[in-house]
Amino acid sequence: MDDTLLMLLSGKNQIEAIRKTNDYTQRFGLSLSEEDVQELMVSHMECLKEEQRIEFGGGIYGEGKQFCNI
């Protein structure tokens, strides 16, 4: 499978994880705009590529709930 396709599929899953986290964290006044989400993903993918790293699993996305400890 093409590396670009793998990155796009991975990014799509991570964007969905961020959106789900936003649904939860909005109750606490914490959320990312759609533009923030896209920028975060672009920066993340560029960093992985620059450092020649890959990521297994979902990465750290979806962990925003850690900041909403109640």
Backbone hydrogen bonds, N-H to C=O, Kabsch-Sander energy under -0.5 kcal/mol:
donor,donor_aa,acceptor,acceptor_aa,energy
6,L,2,D,-2.1
7,M,3,D,-2.4
8,L,4,T,-2.3
9,L,5,L,-2.5
10,S,6,L,-2.5
11,G,7,M,-2.7
12,K,8,L,-2.2
13,N,9,L,-1.8
14,Q,10,S,-2.2
15,I,11,G,-2.7
16,E,12,K,-1.9
17,A,13,N,-1.9
18,I,14,Q,-2.2
19,R,15,I,-2.4
20,K,16,E,-2.2
21,T,17,A,-2.1
22,N,18,I,-2.6
23,D,19,R,-1.8
24,Y,20,K,-1.2
25,T,21,T,-3.0
26,Q,22,N,-2.1
27,R,24,Y,-1.0
28,F,25,T,-1.8
29,G,26,Q,-1.7
30,L,25,T,-2.1
31,S,29,G,-0.5
37,V,33,S,-2.3
38,Q,34,E,-2.2
39,E,35,E,-2.5
40,L,36,D,-2.6
41,M,37,V,-2.2
42,V,38,Q,-2.4
43,S,39,E,-2.5
44,H,40,L,-2.4
45,M,41,M,-2.7
46,E,42,V,-2.4
47,C,43,S,-2.3
48,L,44,H,-2.4
49,K,45,M,-2.3
50,E,46,E,-2.8
51,E,47,C,-2.5
52,Q,49,K,-0.9
53,R,48,L,-2.8
59,G,56,F,-0.7
61,Y,58,G,-0.8
63,E,60,I,-1.6
66,Q,63,E,-2.1
67,F,64,G,-1.6
68,C,65,K,-1.6
70,I,68,C,-0.7
